[in-house]
Amino acid sequence: MIKFLRDKSSHIIFICVLLIQIIFMIFYCDMKKGYFVDELWSYGLSNSYYHAQIWEDGALDNPEISPDMFKEYMTVNEGEAFKFGSVIYNQTHDSHPPLFYMVLHAISSCFPGQFSKWFGLIPNLLYYAVTIIFLYKIGKLIKKDNYFAFFPVLFFGFSIAAVNMVTYIRMYMLLTMWCTIFAYEHLEMMASRKIKMKNLISILLATFGGVFTHYYFVIFAFPMVIFQMIWMIMRKDFKMTGKYVVSGGVGGVCAVALYPAILKNLTGTGVSHSQKTLQNMHNFSDWTSRIRKFWVIVSEEMFGGVFMLLLIVCCLGILAYLITQVLWEMKLQYHADHYEIAVNNKEHTKTVYVKVKRETYLICDIILTCAFVFVISAKISPWQVNRYIMNLFPFLSLLFCYLLYFIYKLWIKNKAKIQIAMVISMMLIGGLTYYVNDPCYLYPEGENNIAISKEYTDTTCLYVYTTSYIMINEGLELQNYQRLYQMYYKDLDIKVPDVSIENSKLVVYLDRILDKKYDDLGEKVTMDPEKCLEKIQKLTGLKNSKELYQDEKAYVYELYN
C-alpha cells in the first residue's frame, strides 16, 4: 500500500489540486449575479424554437410587446424540449457552430420554463476540469520531472483568466478544452515518435468537437498540423502521415457535413461577423494597435499588468547567467578581510555540441502555435476583447512556467528550492493579478437589478434603444413588468406609442449607446440620454424622475408625478 501511494503520489496530489480548483471555481460561479448580453443570447439561440433573434418574424413591429417574450426566448417551452434541429436552424442565422448551444439546450430541456445560470456554468466546470487534466498531461510530456506539470496547472487554474473563462456562459471554455486535447495528442505523437489508435481517435474527436464549437479552432489547429506534417515527412514516415491526415480529415468533414454553414462562415461569405473578420484581415493599417491591445489583455488577466516587466527580468536572468557562468566563470570569494569577485576567462577551443532535447522541440511547437494564433486572432477579431484569445491562456501559462523553471534551474541546483521559488513566484504574480483586476463576468449588481424590476411588476415599462438586440441584456428584468413598450430612439421625434401608464409611474430604459457619437451600425447618434428622457417626460406628462440603476447597456429611470 505504501509503495502504491509512493508511486502514485503525483496523481493523488493532482486529483486533490483539481478538486480544490473546482471548488474555487464554484465559489466564483456562485458569485455571478448578472450577464453580458451575449450570455443571454446563448440561452435564446439554444432554446428559442426556430426563432434566432427577438426581432425576427415581425416580433417588434408593434410598439407594445409581451414581457413574456423574453422568458419564452431564453427558456424551453412545453413541447419544445430536445429540439436540436431548432438549435442548428438558429445558428445558421447567427455566427457560431452549434455544439455549445446543443449542450445548453439539452440541459435546459430537462427544466422546461426555467432559467438558471447553472445550466451554462456546470458544463463550463466540466470543460475546465478536462482542460486542467490535459494541461497537466502536456506538462508531464514536456518535462519528466514529476512536479513541473503542477506549476502551469496551478498558475492557470487559479488565474483570473480561468475564472473569466468558466463564468462566461459562451463557447470559449469548450473551445479551450478541445484545443488542449488536440495539442496533447500532437505533442505525444512527437514525443513518442509513433501514432497509436487512441491518438487517432482523440484527434478525430477533438477536430470534430473543435470545428463544431468555434471557427477559431481552425486557426489553432492550422500551425500545429503544419508542424506535425513537416516533422513526419522529414522522418519519411508516410504511413503515419496517411493515418494522421485521415483521422483529422474525417473529424473535420463530419463537422462540415452536420453543419454546412461552417464553410460559408470560414470563407467570409456567411453571416455579418464572418464578413467583418475578412475585412479586418484585409486591413493592414491596424496590425500593431490590435496586437498591442491583445498583449495588454494577456498581461492584465494573467500577469497583473506587468508581463513585459517579467519578460525583461527573465531575459536579464538568462543574460546574467551567460555572462557569469558561460563567457566568464565568476565566483564570489572572501579574501583576508573583504569579498572579491574572481573572474576566469573561458576560452572554448573545442567544438561545442548542444543536444536538442525532446522538450525543446515540443516547447518550440507550442511557442510557434501560440504566436501564430495570437497574431491572427488579434488581427481578425470583430472586437478587441479577451474571449478571442482565451484558448491560448493555458498554453501561455505553460510557456511562462517553463521559462521561469528554466531560469531558476540555471541558478539553483537544489530541486526543492526551485519548487519553493516557483510556488512563491506564482503566488506573487497571481496575488498581484487579483489585486489590480476583478473577474469580468460576475456582474454582482445583476441580482439587485432584477429585484428592483420585481418591485415594479404593476408598472408599465418603456425601452428606448439604438439597436433592438440591446434589450436582450435586460431580458431577465423586462419579463417582470406588467406592460412593455419598445421603440427606436429616433422615432421619439416621429411617432410616439400610446403608452398606457399604470399608477402614474413609468419605468424607462435608455440605451447607453446614446452617450456615444455613433451607434453599433456606424450611424451618428442624434440624441443623448438626458434629451431623450426630457422628451419622454414631456410626451407622458410625468415631470419627476429618479435613477433606479444603470448597468453595462442601459440607464434605468422611474418617471412619476
C-alpha positions in Angstrom: 0.0 0.0 0.0 2.8 2.4 0.9 4.7 1.6 -2.3 1.5 2.2 -4.3 1.0 5.6 -2.6 4.6 6.5 -3.3 4.3 5.5 -7.0 1.0 7.3 -7.4 1.7 10.3 -5.2 1.8 12.8 -8.0 -1.5 11.6 -9.3 -3.1 11.8 -5.9 -1.8 15.3 -5.4 -3.1 16.3 -8.8 -6.6 14.9 -8.0 -6.6 16.9 -4.8 -5.4 20.1 -6.6 -8.1 19.6 -9.3 -10.9 19.2 -6.6 -9.7 22.4 -4.9 -9.7 24.3 -8.2 -13.2 23.1 -9.0 -14.4 24.3 -5.5 -12.6 27.6 -6.2 -14.5 28.0 -9.5 -17.8 27.0 -7.9 -17.2 29.8 -5.4 -16.9 32.3 -8.3 -19.8 30.8 -10.2 -22.0 31.3 -7.2 -20.8 35.0 -7.1 -22.1 35.5 -10.6 -25.3 37.5 -10.4 -25.7 39.1 -13.9 -24.9 38.5 -17.5 -23.3 40.0 -20.5 -25.7 40.4 -23.5 -24.0 37.5 -25.4 -24.6 35.1 -22.5 -28.4 35.7 -22.6 -28.1 35.3 -26.3 -26.6 31.9 -25.6 -29.9 30.9 -23.9 -32.0 32.4 -26.6 -30.2 30.8 -29.5 -30.3 27.5 -27.7 -33.9 27.4 -26.5 -36.0 29.7 -28.7 -38.0 27.5 -31.1 -36.9 28.2 -34.7 -36.6 31.9 -33.8 -33.0 33.0 -33.6 -33.4 36.7 -32.8 -36.1 38.6 -30.9 -36.7 41.0 -33.8 -37.4 38.2 -36.4 -40.8 37.5 -37.9 -42.1 41.0 -37.1 -41.9 40.4 -33.4 -41.0 44.1 -32.8 -43.4 45.6 -35.4 -45.7 46.8 -32.7 -44.5 49.3 -30.0 -46.2 47.2 -27.3 -44.7 43.7 -26.9 -45.4 41.0 -24.4 -43.0 40.8 -21.5 -43.3 37.1 -21.7 -41.4 37.1 -25.0 -38.1 37.2 -23.2 -38.9 34.3 -21.0 -40.1 32.3 -24.0 -36.9 33.3 -25.9 -34.5 32.2 -23.2 -36.2 29.0 -21.8 -37.5 25.8 -23.2 -41.3 25.9 -23.6 -43.6 22.9 -23.3 -43.3 20.6 -26.3 -40.0 22.1 -27.4 -37.6 20.1 -25.4 -34.6 18.4 -27.1 -35.4 20.0 -30.5 -31.8 20.1 -31.8 -33.0 20.9 -35.3 -34.2 24.3 -33.9 -30.7 24.9 -32.4 -29.0 24.3 -35.7 -31.5 26.4 -37.5 -31.0 29.3 -35.1 -27.2 29.1 -35.5 -27.5 29.4 -39.3 -28.9 32.9 -38.5 -26.1 33.7 -36.1 -22.3 33.3 -36.1 -21.1 30.1 -34.5 -21.3 26.3 -34.9 -23.9 24.7 -32.7 -22.2 22.3 -30.3 -22.1 24.6 -27.3 -25.8 25.6 -27.9 -26.9 22.0 -28.3 -25.4 21.1 -24.8 -27.1 24.2 -23.2 -30.4 23.3 -24.9 -30.1 19.6 -23.7 -29.7 20.8 -20.1 -32.4 23.4 -20.4 -34.8 20.8 -21.8 -34.6 18.9 -18.6 -36.1 22.0 -16.8 -38.8 23.4 -19.1 -39.8 27.0 -18.5 -36.9 27.6 -16.1 -33.8 29.8 -16.4 -30.7 29.2 -14.4 -27.0 30.3 -14.7 -26.1 26.8 -13.6 -27.4 25.4 -16.9 -24.4 27.0 -18.6 -21.9 27.1 -15.7 -22.0 23.3 -14.9 -20.9 22.3 -18.4 -18.2 25.0 -18.2 -16.9 23.5 -15.0 -16.7 20.1 -16.7 -14.8 21.7 -19.7 -12.5 23.4 -17.2 -11.7 20.1 -15.4 -10.9 18.4 -18.7 -8.7 21.3 -19.7 -6.7 21.1 -16.5 -6.3 17.4 -16.9 -4.8 17.7 -20.4 -2.7 20.7 -19.4 -1.2 18.5 -16.6 -0.6 15.7 -19.2 1.1 18.2 -21.5 3.3 19.4 -18.7 4.4 15.8 -17.9 5.2 15.3 -21.6 7.4 18.3 -21.7 9.4 17.6 -18.6 9.9 14.2 -17.0 10.1 16.0 -13.6 7.2 14.6 -11.5 6.3 18.0 -10.2 6.9 20.5 -13.0 3.4 19.8 -14.5 1.8 21.1 -11.4 3.1 24.6 -12.0 1.1 25.5 -15.1 -1.9 23.8 -13.6 -1.7 26.0 -10.5 -0.8 29.1 -12.4 -3.6 28.8 -15.0 -6.2 27.0 -12.8 -6.4 29.7 -10.2 -5.9 32.7 -12.5 -8.4 35.5 -13.3 -8.2 34.3 -16.9 -9.6 30.9 -15.9 -12.3 32.5 -13.7 -13.4 34.6 -16.7 -13.5 31.5 -19.0 -15.6 29.5 -16.6 -18.0 32.2 -15.6 -18.6 33.4 -19.1 -21.5 31.4 -20.5 -20.3 31.1 -24.0 -18.4 28.5 -26.0 -14.8 29.6 -25.2 -14.2 27.2 -22.3 -15.4 24.4 -24.5 -13.1 25.6 -27.3 -10.2 25.7 -25.0 -10.9 22.1 -23.9 -10.8 20.9 -27.5 -7.5 22.8 -28.1 -5.8 21.3 -25.1 -6.8 17.8 -26.1 -5.8 18.4 -29.7 -2.4 19.8 -28.6 -1.7 16.9 -26.2 -2.3 14.3 -28.8 0.0 16.1 -31.3 2.8 16.6 -28.7 2.5 13.0 -27.6 3.0 11.8 -31.1 6.1 14.0 -31.5 7.4 12.8 -28.1 6.9 9.1 -28.7 7.6 9.2 -32.5 4.7 6.9 -33.1 1.0 7.1 -33.6 -1.4 4.9 -31.6 -5.1 4.2 -32.2 -6.0 6.3 -29.2 -4.2 9.3 -30.8 -6.1 8.9 -34.0 -9.4 8.6 -32.2 -8.7 11.6 -29.9 -7.5 13.8 -32.9 -10.7 12.8 -34.8 -12.9 13.7 -31.8 -11.0 16.9 -31.0 -11.1 18.1 -34.6 -14.8 17.4 -34.9 -15.6 19.0 -31.5 -13.4 22.0 -32.1 -14.7 22.8 -35.6 -18.3 22.2 -34.3 -17.7 24.6 -31.4 -15.9 27.7 -32.9 -14.1 28.7 -36.1 -11.1 29.8 -34.2 -10.2 26.2 -33.6 -9.1 26.1 -37.2 -6.7 28.9 -36.5 -5.3 27.0 -33.6 -5.1 23.7 -35.4 -3.5 25.0 -38.6 0.1 25.7 -37.4 0.1 22.6 -35.2 -1.0 20.4 -38.2 1.7 22.0 -40.4 4.5 21.4 -37.9 3.3 17.8 -37.4 3.2 17.2 -41.2 6.7 18.6 -41.6 8.0 16.5 -38.7 6.5 13.3 -40.1 7.6 13.9 -43.7 11.2 14.8 -42.6 11.2 11.4 -40.8 9.8 9.8 -44.0 7.1 8.1 -42.1 4.5 8.3 -44.8 2.3 5.6 -43.3 2.0 7.6 -40.1 1.3 10.7 -42.2 -1.6 9.0 -44.0 -3.2 7.8 -40.8 -2.9 11.3 -39.3 -4.4 13.0 -42.3 -7.4 10.6 -42.5 -8.1 11.0 -38.7 -8.1 14.8 -38.7 -9.9 14.9 -42.1 -12.7 12.6 -41.0 -13.3 14.8 -37.9 -13.4 18.0 -40.0 -15.6 16.5 -42.7 -18.1 15.2 -40.2 -18.4 18.6 -38.6 -19.0 20.3 -42.0 -21.5 17.6 -43.1 -23.6 18.2 -40.0 -23.3 22.0 -40.3 -22.5 23.1 -43.8 -22.7 26.8 -42.9 -19.2 26.3 -41.5 -17.7 26.6 -45.0 -19.5 29.9 -45.7 -18.5 31.4 -42.4 -14.9 30.3 -42.8 -14.6 31.9 -46.2 -16.3 35.2 -45.1 -19.4 34.7 -47.3 -21.7 33.8 -44.3 -23.2 36.0 -41.6 -22.0 39.5 -40.9 -19.4 38.6 -38.4 -17.5 36.4 -40.9 -17.6 39.2 -43.4 -16.3 41.6 -40.8 -13.5 39.2 -40.0 -12.5 39.0 -43.6 -12.5 42.8 -43.8 -10.2 43.0 -40.8 -7.8 40.6 -42.4 -7.6 42.8 -45.5 -6.9 46.0 -43.5 -3.1 46.2 -42.9 -3.1 49.6 -41.1 -4.0 48.4 -37.6 -1.8 45.4 -37.0 0.3 47.0 -34.3 -2.6 48.6 -32.4 -4.5 45.3 -32.3 -1.5 43.2 -31.2 -0.8 45.8 -28.5 -4.4 45.7 -27.3 -4.3 41.9 -27.0 -0.9 42.0 -25.4 -2.4 44.2 -22.7 -5.3 41.7 -22.2 -2.9 38.8 -21.6 -0.8 41.0 -19.3 -3.8 42.1 -17.2 -5.6 38.8 -16.9 -2.6 36.6 -16.2 0.4 38.7 -15.0 -1.1 41.6 -13.1 -0.3 44.1 -15.9 3.5 43.6 -15.6 4.0 40.9 -18.3 6.6 43.0 -20.1 8.5 43.7 -16.9 8.5 39.9 -16.1 9.9 39.1 -19.5 12.6 41.7 -19.2 13.6 40.3 -15.7 13.7 36.7 -17.2 15.8 37.8 -20.1 18.2 39.6 -17.7 18.4 36.4 -15.6 19.5 34.4 -18.7 21.9 37.1 -19.8 23.5 37.3 -16.4 24.0 33.5 -16.4 25.6 33.6 -19.8 28.0 36.3 -18.8 28.9 34.9 -15.4 28.8 31.2 -16.0 29.4 30.7 -19.7 31.5 33.5 -21.1 33.4 34.0 -17.9 33.5 32.0 -14.7 32.8 34.4 -11.9 33.0 33.4 -8.3 32.4 35.5 -5.1 35.3 34.8 -2.8 36.3 36.0 0.7 39.9 37.2 0.8 41.5 38.4 4.0 39.0 40.9 5.4 36.9 41.6 2.2 35.0 39.9 -0.6 36.2 39.9 -4.2 34.9 38.6 -7.5 37.3 36.1 -9.2 36.9 36.1 -13.0 38.4 33.3 -15.2 38.0 33.9 -18.9 36.8 30.7 -20.6 38.3 30.0 -24.0 36.4 27.4 -26.0 38.9 25.8 -28.2 36.8 22.7 -28.9 33.6 22.4 -30.9 30.7 22.5 -28.5 27.7 20.2 -29.3 24.4 21.1 -27.8 21.9 18.2 -27.7 18.4 19.2 -28.7 16.2 17.6 -26.1 12.7 16.3 -26.6 11.2 19.1 -24.5 12.9 21.7 -26.8 11.0 20.9 -29.9 7.8 20.4 -28.0 8.1 23.8 -26.5 9.0 25.3 -29.9 5.9 23.8 -31.3 3.8 25.4 -28.6 5.6 28.8 -29.0 5.1 28.9 -32.7 1.4 27.8 -32.4 0.7 30.5 -29.8 2.5 33.2 -31.7 0.5 32.4 -34.9 -2.8 32.2 -33.1 -2.2 35.4 -31.1 -1.3 37.4 -34.2 -4.1 36.1 -36.4 -6.8 36.3 -33.7 -5.7 39.8 -32.8 -6.0 40.8 -36.5 -9.3 39.3 -37.5 -11.3 39.5 -34.2 -14.5 41.6 -34.7 -13.9 43.1 -31.2 -10.6 43.5 -29.3 -11.7 41.6 -26.2 -10.4 38.7 -24.1 -12.6 35.9 -25.4 -10.9 35.6 -28.8 -7.6 34.5 -27.2 -9.0 32.6 -24.2 -7.9 29.3 -25.8 -4.3 30.4 -25.5 -4.3 31.1 -21.8 -3.4 27.5 -20.6 -0.5 27.4 -23.1 0.8 30.8 -22.2 0.8 29.7 -18.6 2.7 26.6 -19.5 5.3 28.6 -21.5 5.8 31.1 -18.7 6.2 28.4 -16.1 8.7 26.6 -18.3 10.7 29.9 -18.8 10.7 30.6 -15.0 11.6 27.0 -14.2 14.5 27.1 -16.7 15.9 30.3 -15.2 15.6 29.0 -11.6 17.3 25.8 -12.7 20.3 27.8 -14.1 20.9 29.5 -10.7 19.6 27.0 -8.2 20.8 23.4 -8.1 18.6 22.1 -5.3 15.3 20.8 -6.7 13.3 21.5 -3.6 14.5 25.2 -3.6 13.5 25.5 -7.2 10.0 24.3 -6.4 9.7 26.7 -3.5 10.9 29.6 -5.7 8.3 28.6 -8.4 5.4 28.5 -5.9 6.4 31.8 -4.3 6.7 33.4 -7.8 3.3 32.2 -8.9 1.7 33.3 -5.6 3.1 36.8 -6.0 2.1 37.1 -9.7 -1.3 35.6 -9.0 -1.9 37.8 -6.0 -0.9 40.9 -7.9 -3.3 40.0 -10.7 -6.2 39.7 -8.3 -5.2 42.9 -6.6 -5.2 45.0 -9.7 -8.1 43.3 -11.6 -11.5 41.8 -11.0 -13.1 38.9 -12.9 -15.1 40.3 -15.9 -18.3 38.3 -16.0 -19.7 38.2 -12.4 -21.9 41.4 -12.6 -22.7 41.5 -8.9 -25.2 44.3 -9.4 -27.3 42.0 -11.6 -29.2 40.4 -8.7 -30.2 43.8 -7.3 -31.3 45.0 -10.8 -33.7 42.0 -11.1 -35.0 42.6 -7.6 -35.7 46.3 -8.5 -37.7 45.3 -11.6 -39.8 42.9 -9.5 -40.8 45.9 -7.2 -42.4 47.5 -10.3 -44.3 44.5 -11.6 -47.5 46.6 -11.6 -45.8 49.3 -13.7 -45.5 49.9 -17.4 -42.0 49.9 -18.9 -40.7 51.7 -22.0 -37.3 50.6 -23.6 -35.7 53.2 -25.9 -32.8 51.7 -27.9 -30.4 52.5 -30.8 -30.3 48.8 -31.8 -33.0 46.4 -30.7 -30.7 43.5 -29.7 -29.6 45.5 -26.6 -33.0 44.7 -25.0 -31.8 41.1 -24.5 -29.3 42.3 -22.0 -32.2 43.3 -19.7 -34.4 40.3 -20.6 -34.5 38.9 -17.1 -35.8 42.3 -15.8 -38.1 43.2 -18.7 -40.1 40.0 -18.3 -41.2 41.2 -14.9 -43.2 44.3 -15.9 -47.0 44.4 -16.4 -46.8 46.0 -19.8 -43.8 46.6 -22.0 -43.2 49.1 -24.9 -40.1 49.4 -27.1 -39.0 51.9 -29.7 -36.1 53.2 -31.7 -34.8 56.5 -30.2 -35.2 58.5 -33.4 -38.9 57.6 -33.5 -39.5 59.8 -30.5 -39.5 62.7 -33.0 -41.8 60.9 -35.5 -44.2 58.7 -33.7 -44.9 58.0 -30.1 -46.6 54.8 -28.9 -49.8 55.3 -26.9 -48.2 54.2 -23.7 -50.6 53.0 -21.1 -49.3 54.4 -17.8 -50.1 52.5 -14.7 -50.2 54.1 -11.2 -48.9 57.4 -12.6 -45.5 55.8 -13.0 -43.3 54.7 -15.9 -40.0 52.8 -15.9 -37.8 53.9 -18.7 -34.7 52.1 -20.0 -32.3 54.1 -22.1 -29.7 52.5 -24.3 -26.2 53.6 -23.1 -25.0 53.9 -26.7 -27.0 57.2 -26.7 -23.9 58.5 -24.8 -21.7 57.8 -27.8 -21.2 59.6 -31.1 -22.0 56.6 -33.2 -24.2 53.5 -32.7 -23.2 49.9 -33.4 -24.1 50.3 -37.1 -21.8 53.3 -37.5 -24.7 55.8 -37.7 -24.4 59.1 -35.9 -26.3 59.3 -32.6 -28.5 62.4 -32.6 -29.9 62.4 -29.1 -28.2 62.0 -25.7 -29.9 60.2 -22.8 -30.8 63.5 -21.0 -32.6 64.9 -24.0 -34.2 61.6 -24.6 -35.5 61.4 -21.0 -36.8 65.0 -21.2 -38.7 64.3 -24.4 -40.3 61.2 -22.8 -41.3 63.3 -19.8 -42.8 65.9 -22.0 -44.8 63.4 -24.0 -46.1 61.5 -21.0 -46.6 64.4 -18.6 -44.6 62.7 -15.9 -42.5 65.6 -14.6 -40.3 63.9 -12.0 -37.6 61.3 -12.5 -35.1 59.2 -10.4 -32.4 56.8 -11.5 -33.1 53.2 -10.4 -29.9 51.8 -11.6 -27.5 51.5 -14.5 -25.6 48.6 -16.0 -23.3 48.0 -18.9 -26.0 48.5 -21.5 -28.7 50.8 -20.1 -29.7 53.6 -17.8 -33.0 52.9 -15.9 -35.3 55.6 -14.5 -38.6 55.9 -12.8 -40.8 58.7 -14.1 -43.6 59.9 -11.8 -45.7 62.9 -10.8 
